[in-house]
Amino acid sequence: MWKITLSNGKTVEVEGGVIVESEYFHAHQDVAYSIEGLVILASKRHIKCFDELNEPEKVDYINLLSKIRKAQREILGIEHVYYFYNEDTTHHFHTWMVPRYEWMYEFGRSVESVRPVLLHARNRCVISYTKIYNNV
């Protein structure tokens, strides 16, 4: 269990940590957002862009994305996922896999709805992580 402080000042305990790890990547849940199945796939090597991935990293990346997505669907019943990555980060290359649940549609159905969904999730006190840890 980890203790985190939410943006509303409340401290909560959450499960978290690495879901799956390979030679080139590790996947973990972002403990700041209480959305079951939200996964971040991050490179171990410090790079910022897709075009910096070497051939073995490209294969590993796609294989891990597919494996995680399969677990999201089969274990958590997640039908839709938004994928994000940005190249102007101060961190290294990572991809957010943000699941879409029915409750999220009150914020809209477009990519523009993801930020309000994440802010809503960050301010919730109920943290629920995840059944997919042992299934990826």
Backbone as a chain_set.jsonl record, in Angstrom:
{"seq": "MWKITLSNGKTVEVEGGVIVESEYFHAHQDVAYSIEGLVILASKRHIKCFDELNEPEKVDYINLLSKIRKAQREILGIEHVYYFYNEDTTHHFHTWMVPRYEWMYEFGRSVESVRPVLLHARNRCVISYTKIYNNV", "coords": {"N": [[0.847, -1.187, 0.0], [0.446, 2.261, -0.724], [0.789, 5.594, 0.482], [-0.851, 8.453, -0.525], [-1.308, 11.926, -1.238], [-4.134, 13.55, -2.172], [-5.312, 16.018, -4.56], [-7.194, 17.465, -3.221], [-6.269, 17.583, -0.691], [-6.658, 15.433, 1.02], [-5.343, 12.464, 2.474], [-4.771, 9.229, 1.345], [-4.664, 5.609, 1.308], [-3.355, 3.472, -1.134], [-3.275, 0.703, -3.42], [-0.631, -0.182, -5.552], [2.064, 0.144, -7.9], [4.305, -1.804, -9.961], [2.785, -3.39, -12.679], [3.385, -5.06, -14.83], [6.52, -6.01, -16.18], [9.169, -5.681, -18.488], [12.137, -6.259, -20.44], [12.507, -3.761, -21.556], [10.439, -2.031, -20.811], [8.105, -0.878, -18.296], [4.975, -1.326, -16.711], [2.543, 0.451, -14.942], [0.064, 1.515, -12.529], [-1.33, 4.755, -12.326], [-1.232, 6.18, -9.364], [-2.41, 8.494, -8.596], [-4.864, 8.779, -9.756], [-8.006, 7.481, -9.381], [-8.986, 5.311, -11.117], [-9.944, 2.317, -12.113], [-7.927, 0.128, -13.875], [-6.584, 2.052, -15.371], [-3.622, 2.518, -16.928], [-0.122, 3.073, -17.127], [2.339, 2.801, -19.465], [5.696, 2.687, -19.536], [8.905, 3.571, -20.837], [12.043, 2.123, -20.044], [14.466, 3.086, -20.82], [15.784, 6.331, -21.256], [14.04, 8.169, -23.286], [12.139, 10.219, -25.583], [10.406, 10.068, -27.78], [8.471, 8.22, -30.236], [9.994, 7.606, -32.523], [12.495, 7.205, -31.516], [12.605, 4.725, -30.461], [14.222, 1.582, -30.545], [14.41, -1.365, -32.685], [13.929, -3.847, -31.15], [12.682, -2.685, -28.899], [10.375, -1.543, -30.043], [8.905, -3.825, -30.801], [8.553, -5.019, -28.294], [7.088, -3.012, -26.998], [4.623, -2.909, -28.469], [3.76, -5.545, -28.022], [3.437, -5.545, -25.199], [1.501, -3.477, -24.868], [-0.65, -4.713, -26.176], [-1.017, -6.999, -24.571], [-1.685, -5.879, -22.076], [-4.001, -4.505, -22.829], [-5.666, -6.631, -23.532], [-6.006, -7.844, -21.027], [-7.341, -5.738, -19.723], [-9.779, -5.809, -21.081], [-10.673, -8.519, -20.756], [-10.516, -9.075, -17.967], [-11.448, -6.795, -16.586], [-13.557, -5.945, -18.102], [-13.463, -3.761, -19.81], [-14.393, -1.865, -22.501], [-13.625, 0.265, -24.152], [-10.74, 2.247, -24.714], [-8.687, 5.086, -24.26], [-5.7, 6.2, -25.692], [-2.731, 7.895, -24.881], [0.131, 9.848, -25.489], [2.834, 12.076, -25.038], [5.304, 14.263, -26.404], [6.584, 16.384, -25.27], [7.215, 16.164, -22.638], [8.7, 16.303, -19.37], [9.479, 14.015, -18.355], [10.283, 10.613, -19.21], [9.575, 8.627, -22.187], [6.278, 7.566, -22.264], [3.11, 5.919, -22.27], [-0.234, 6.575, -21.744], [-2.946, 4.589, -20.85], [-6.126, 4.988, -20.868], [-9.034, 3.902, -19.565], [-12.508, 3.812, -20.606], [-15.355, 4.248, -18.844], [-18.863, 3.821, -18.175], [-19.798, 5.871, -16.421], [-18.207, 7.986, -17.084], [-19.171, 9.262, -19.321], [-20.812, 11.346, -18.686], [-19.202, 13.514, -18.75], [-18.732, 13.901, -21.365], [-18.028, 12.636, -24.706], [-15.754, 12.857, -26.202], [-12.217, 13.282, -26.874], [-11.653, 15.54, -25.463], [-13.028, 15.258, -23.116], [-11.503, 13.79, -21.4], [-9.668, 15.073, -19.644], [-11.404, 16.44, -17.671], [-12.529, 14.098, -16.629], [-10.288, 12.812, -15.504], [-9.558, 14.713, -13.567], [-11.831, 14.65, -11.937], [-11.662, 11.981, -11.048], [-9.232, 12.103, -9.636], [-9.933, 13.657, -7.482], [-11.723, 12.136, -6.099], [-12.328, 10.094, -3.231], [-12.326, 7.385, -3.052], [-10.312, 4.779, -3.777], [-9.523, 2.349, -6.028], [-7.749, -0.293, -6.931], [-6.209, -2.98, -8.63], [-7.58, -5.574, -10.56], [-6.078, -6.599, -12.531], [-3.384, -6.939, -12.056], [-2.229, -9.525, -11.495], [-2.768, -10.809, -13.817], [-1.617, -10.035, -16.158]], "CA": [[0.0, 0.0, 0.0], [1.125, 3.548, -0.765], [0.01, 6.736, 0.938], [-0.745, 9.603, -1.416], [-2.147, 13.067, -0.909], [-4.908, 13.989, -3.321], [-5.304, 17.467, -4.762], [-8.091, 18.101, -2.25], [-5.586, 17.581, 0.599], [-6.874, 14.199, 1.758], [-4.361, 11.402, 2.305], [-5.402, 7.922, 1.242], [-3.792, 4.493, 1.003], [-3.715, 2.823, -2.392], [-2.401, -0.315, -3.961], [0.0, 0.347, -6.75], [3.312, -0.477, -8.255], [4.477, -2.348, -11.295], [1.837, -4.42, -13.101], [4.181, -5.979, -15.641], [7.812, -5.425, -16.515], [9.943, -6.407, -19.492], [13.502, -5.755, -20.532], [12.534, -2.372, -22.015], [9.317, -1.242, -20.325], [7.331, -1.305, -17.126], [3.614, -0.788, -16.689], [2.057, 0.679, -13.577], [-1.11, 2.373, -12.441], [-1.062, 6.078, -11.774], [-1.947, 6.169, -8.091], [-3.106, 9.771, -8.382], [-6.191, 8.73, -10.361], [-8.7, 6.269, -8.925], [-9.713, 4.699, -12.22], [-9.48, 0.946, -12.237], [-7.488, -0.22, -15.212], [-5.766, 3.097, -15.986], [-2.264, 1.988, -16.911], [0.93, 3.823, -17.801], [3.416, 1.967, -19.973], [6.833, 3.607, -19.61], [10.187, 3.004, -21.259], [13.11, 2.16, -19.047], [15.498, 3.939, -21.39], [15.337, 7.719, -21.299], [13.757, 8.691, -24.618], [10.919, 11.018, -25.561], [9.594, 9.95, -28.989], [8.339, 6.919, -30.896], [11.07, 7.354, -33.483], [13.718, 6.875, -30.801], [12.574, 3.312, -30.086], [14.931, 0.677, -31.446], [13.525, -2.434, -33.161], [13.429, -4.705, -30.062], [11.767, -1.898, -28.065], [9.104, -1.42, -30.771], [8.205, -5.106, -30.681], [8.177, -5.17, -26.883], [6.051, -2.013, -26.728], [3.353, -3.366, -29.035], [3.355, -6.763, -27.312], [2.939, -5.185, -23.865], [0.235, -2.768, -25.039], [-1.669, -5.71, -26.511], [-1.225, -7.859, -23.402], [-2.408, -5.084, -21.079], [-5.346, -4.234, -23.347], [-6.422, -7.882, -23.431], [-6.379, -7.986, -19.616], [-8.368, -4.739, -19.432], [-11.04, -6.277, -21.643], [-11.1, -9.806, -20.211], [-10.609, -9.077, -16.507], [-12.223, -5.652, -16.092], [-14.696, -5.676, -18.977], [-13.298, -2.436, -20.414], [-14.621, -1.961, -23.938], [-12.972, 1.345, -24.885], [-9.571, 2.832, -24.055], [-8.014, 6.182, -24.952], [-4.249, 6.105, -25.556], [-2.097, 9.202, -24.983], [1.535, 10.055, -25.165], [3.254, 13.384, -25.502], [6.749, 14.346, -26.578], [7.156, 17.554, -24.593], [7.227, 15.872, -21.215], [10.006, 16.353, -18.697], [9.776, 12.624, -18.024], [10.633, 9.842, -20.394], [8.5, 8.108, -23.022], [5.258, 6.73, -21.634], [1.785, 5.941, -22.879], [-1.361, 6.415, -20.829], [-4.069, 3.797, -21.342], [-7.216, 5.477, -20.026], [-10.283, 3.213, -19.898], [-13.742, 4.586, -20.602], [-16.468, 3.615, -18.147], [-20.155, 4.474, -18.416], [-19.929, 7.1, -15.631], [-17.388, 9.046, -17.672], [-19.853, 9.922, -20.424], [-21.414, 12.602, -18.231], [-18.229, 14.553, -19.07], [-18.65, 13.96, -22.818], [-17.555, 11.433, -25.396], [-14.586, 13.158, -27.028], [-10.93, 13.322, -26.192], [-11.696, 16.689, -24.561], [-13.649, 14.868, -21.848], [-10.585, 13.016, -20.564], [-9.143, 15.907, -18.548], [-12.348, 16.533, -16.558], [-12.664, 12.767, -16.024], [-9.119, 12.592, -14.643], [-9.664, 15.607, -12.404], [-12.88, 14.079, -11.093], [-11.117, 10.771, -10.421], [-8.187, 12.485, -8.688], [-10.546, 14.25, -6.301], [-12.527, 11.137, -5.392], [-11.603, 9.488, -2.114], [-12.337, 5.929, -3.188], [-9.263, 4.322, -4.665], [-9.714, 0.921, -6.282], [-6.762, -0.846, -7.863], [-6.813, -3.449, -9.841], [-7.614, -7.008, -10.687], [-5.258, -7.081, -13.638], [-1.989, -7.125, -11.659], [-1.761, -10.896, -11.611], [-3.31, -11.392, -15.043], [-0.908, -9.508, -17.331]], "C": [[0.892, 1.251, 0.0], [0.208, 4.582, -0.149], [0.254, 7.87, -0.038], [-1.656, 10.709, -0.907], [-2.822, 13.536, -2.182], [-4.875, 15.501, -3.422], [-6.224, 18.19, -3.796], [-7.509, 18.071, -0.83], [-5.757, 16.316, 1.42], [-5.772, 13.192, 1.448], [-5.079, 10.071, 2.33], [-4.329, 6.869, 1.006], [-4.287, 3.82, -0.26], [-2.769, 1.664, -2.648], [-1.776, 0.286, -5.197], [1.274, -0.398, -7.034], [3.278, -1.051, -9.656], [3.468, -3.463, -11.543], [2.574, -5.499, -13.877], [5.463, -5.253, -16.029], [8.494, -6.311, -17.544], [11.355, -5.838, -19.486], [13.532, -4.25, -20.81], [11.487, -1.458, -21.394], [8.822, -1.751, -18.98], [5.975, -0.621, -17.195], [3.172, -0.673, -15.246], [0.774, 1.492, -13.644], [-0.683, 3.708, -11.863], [-1.889, 6.207, -10.506], [-2.669, 7.477, -7.804], [-4.539, 9.757, -8.903], [-6.869, 7.41, -10.022], [-9.608, 5.711, -10.017], [-9.135, 3.305, -12.406], [-9.122, 0.646, -13.68], [-6.729, 0.871, -15.945], [-4.304, 2.686, -15.818], [-1.336, 2.935, -17.648], [2.022, 2.835, -18.191], [4.597, 2.882, -20.262], [8.105, 2.883, -20.029], [11.181, 3.095, -20.108], [14.248, 3.066, -19.518], [14.945, 5.35, -21.509], [15.27, 8.203, -22.748], [12.463, 9.483, -24.533], [9.964, 10.723, -26.711], [9.549, 8.515, -29.509], [9.549, 6.606, -31.771], [12.417, 7.086, -32.825], [13.743, 5.418, -30.331], [13.401, 2.497, -31.077], [14.0, -0.494, -31.789], [13.049, -3.361, -32.038], [12.455, -3.976, -29.13], [10.407, -1.747, -28.733], [8.268, -2.685, -30.621], [7.704, -5.294, -29.255], [7.025, -4.241, -26.514], [4.685, -2.486, -27.223], [2.861, -4.62, -28.311], [2.8, -6.455, -25.927], [1.621, -4.427, -23.941], [-0.899, -3.765, -25.291], [-2.014, -6.588, -25.311], [-2.037, -7.136, -22.327], [-3.842, -4.844, -21.543], [-6.231, -5.468, -23.261], [-6.886, -8.099, -21.994], [-7.45, -6.972, -19.23], [-9.733, -5.229, -19.901], [-11.545, -7.522, -20.915], [-11.327, -9.79, -18.707], [-11.541, -7.981, -16.001], [-13.431, -5.311, -16.96], [-14.638, -4.319, -19.658], [-13.407, -2.565, -21.926], [-13.871, -0.908, -24.741], [-11.848, 1.933, -24.046], [-9.067, 3.982, -24.915], [-6.528, 6.038, -24.652], [-3.659, 7.492, -25.764], [-0.602, 9.075, -24.75], [1.906, 11.424, -25.695], [4.774, 13.447, -25.506], [7.379, 15.543, -25.887], [7.16, 17.386, -23.08], [8.629, 16.035, -20.638], [10.428, 14.947, -18.283], [10.203, 11.898, -19.292], [9.375, 9.301, -21.078], [7.552, 7.236, -22.215], [3.92, 6.94, -22.332], [0.748, 5.72, -21.795], [-2.423, 5.591, -21.528], [-5.236, 4.107, -20.41], [-8.514, 4.777, -20.431], [-11.467, 4.164, -19.851], [-14.829, 3.742, -19.948], [-17.736, 4.429, -18.394], [-20.273, 5.807, -17.674], [-19.175, 8.273, -16.247], [-18.12, 9.833, -18.746], [-20.616, 11.164, -19.986], [-20.487, 13.783, -18.515], [-18.061, 14.734, -20.574], [-18.076, 12.679, -23.39], [-16.291, 11.682, -26.205], [-13.319, 13.115, -26.186], [-10.887, 14.489, -25.186], [-12.298, 16.347, -23.201], [-12.675, 14.183, -20.907], [-10.036, 13.846, -19.404], [-10.147, 16.062, -17.413], [-12.579, 15.185, -15.872], [-11.512, 12.512, -15.062], [-9.163, 13.471, -13.396], [-10.721, 15.098, -11.43], [-12.347, 12.859, -10.335], [-10.071, 11.112, -9.372], [-8.782, 13.03, -7.39], [-11.465, 13.302, -5.548], [-11.685, 10.529, -4.281], [-11.513, 7.975, -2.225], [-11.294, 5.534, -4.218], [-9.407, 2.816, -4.818], [-8.738, 0.449, -7.339], [-6.7, -2.329, -7.701], [-6.691, -4.939, -9.886], [-6.64, -7.495, -11.739], [-3.803, -7.33, -13.246], [-1.481, -8.528, -11.909], [-2.199, -11.56, -12.9], [-2.64, -10.853, -16.303], [0.371, -10.282, -17.494]], "O": [[1.945, 1.284, 0.638], [-1.014, 4.467, -0.242], [1.396, 8.212, -0.347], [-2.65, 10.451, -0.229], [-2.155, 13.881, -3.157], [-4.46, 16.187, -2.487], [-6.066, 19.389, -3.568], [-8.172, 18.483, 0.122], [-5.066, 16.14, 2.424], [-5.323, 13.079, 0.307], [-5.893, 9.806, 3.215], [-3.225, 7.183, 0.562], [-5.488, 3.62, -0.439], [-1.634, 1.637, -2.171], [-2.353, 1.178, -5.818], [1.526, -1.459, -6.464], [2.348, -0.814, -10.427], [3.313, -4.368, -10.722], [2.412, -6.692, -13.62], [5.478, -4.032, -16.184], [8.407, -7.537, -17.48], [11.712, -5.035, -18.624], [14.442, -3.546, -20.373], [11.629, -0.237, -21.443], [9.082, -2.887, -18.584], [5.848, 0.507, -17.671], [3.393, -1.571, -14.435], [0.442, 2.079, -14.674], [0.211, 3.781, -11.02], [-3.113, 6.329, -10.57], [-3.459, 7.554, -6.863], [-5.341, 10.617, -8.541], [-6.352, 6.341, -10.345], [-10.827, 5.646, -9.863], [-7.982, 3.143, -12.805], [-9.915, 0.881, -14.591], [-6.264, 0.633, -17.06], [-3.817, 2.529, -14.698], [-1.708, 3.527, -18.661], [2.56, 2.122, -17.344], [4.515, 3.751, -21.13], [8.352, 1.743, -19.635], [11.15, 4.031, -19.31], [14.905, 3.726, -18.714], [13.771, 5.538, -21.828], [16.274, 8.587, -23.349], [11.765, 9.424, -23.52], [8.795, 11.1, -26.627], [10.45, 7.713, -29.263], [10.063, 5.487, -31.762], [13.385, 6.769, -33.516], [14.771, 4.932, -29.86], [13.301, 2.688, -32.289], [12.908, -0.592, -31.229], [11.853, -3.646, -31.973], [11.509, -4.582, -28.628], [9.382, -1.815, -28.055], [7.07, -2.619, -30.346], [6.557, -5.685, -29.041], [6.101, -4.637, -25.804], [3.708, -2.462, -26.475], [1.671, -4.74, -28.02], [1.796, -7.041, -25.521], [0.71, -4.701, -23.159], [-1.969, -3.667, -24.691], [-3.185, -6.881, -25.072], [-2.958, -7.707, -21.742], [-4.784, -4.963, -20.759], [-7.418, -5.361, -22.95], [-8.03, -8.493, -21.764], [-8.374, -7.306, -18.488], [-10.728, -5.077, -19.193], [-12.705, -7.578, -20.505], [-12.254, -10.438, -18.222], [-12.336, -8.212, -15.089], [-14.243, -4.468, -16.58], [-15.676, -3.781, -20.044], [-12.627, -3.276, -22.559], [-13.513, -1.154, -25.893], [-11.977, 2.096, -22.833], [-9.022, 3.878, -26.141], [-6.137, 5.787, -23.512], [-4.031, 8.193, -26.705], [-0.146, 8.291, -23.918], [1.35, 11.879, -26.694], [5.442, 12.776, -24.719], [8.6, 15.697, -25.918], [7.112, 18.367, -22.338], [9.622, 15.914, -21.355], [11.578, 14.714, -17.909], [10.454, 12.523, -20.322], [8.259, 9.498, -20.598], [7.975, 6.282, -21.563], [3.648, 7.997, -22.901], [0.852, 4.775, -21.013], [-2.765, 5.864, -22.679], [-5.328, 3.564, -19.309], [-9.038, 5.027, -21.516], [-11.442, 5.181, -19.157], [-15.176, 2.665, -20.433], [-17.668, 5.596, -18.78], [-20.792, 6.774, -18.231], [-19.479, 9.429, -15.954], [-17.732, 10.96, -19.054], [-21.029, 11.959, -20.83], [-20.933, 14.931, -18.52], [-17.329, 15.621, -21.013], [-17.692, 11.765, -22.66], [-15.804, 10.755, -26.851], [-13.353, 12.939, -24.968], [-10.173, 14.428, -24.185], [-12.092, 17.08, -22.234], [-12.984, 14.008, -19.728], [-9.954, 13.346, -18.282], [-9.775, 15.832, -16.262], [-12.802, 15.138, -14.663], [-11.723, 12.052, -13.94], [-8.84, 13.017, -12.298], [-10.507, 15.121, -10.218], [-12.559, 12.726, -9.13], [-10.026, 10.474, -8.32], [-8.191, 12.876, -6.321], [-11.939, 13.637, -4.462], [-10.461, 10.461, -4.39], [-10.693, 7.354, -1.547], [-11.384, 5.91, -5.386], [-9.411, 2.089, -3.824], [-8.893, 0.765, -8.518], [-7.127, -2.857, -6.674], [-5.772, -5.506, -9.296], [-6.396, -8.698, -11.834], [-3.051, -7.888, -14.045], [-0.404, -8.702, -12.48], [-2.017, -12.767, -13.06], [-3.062, -11.187, -17.41], [1.139, -10.016, -18.419]]}, "num_chains": 1, "name": "protein.A"}
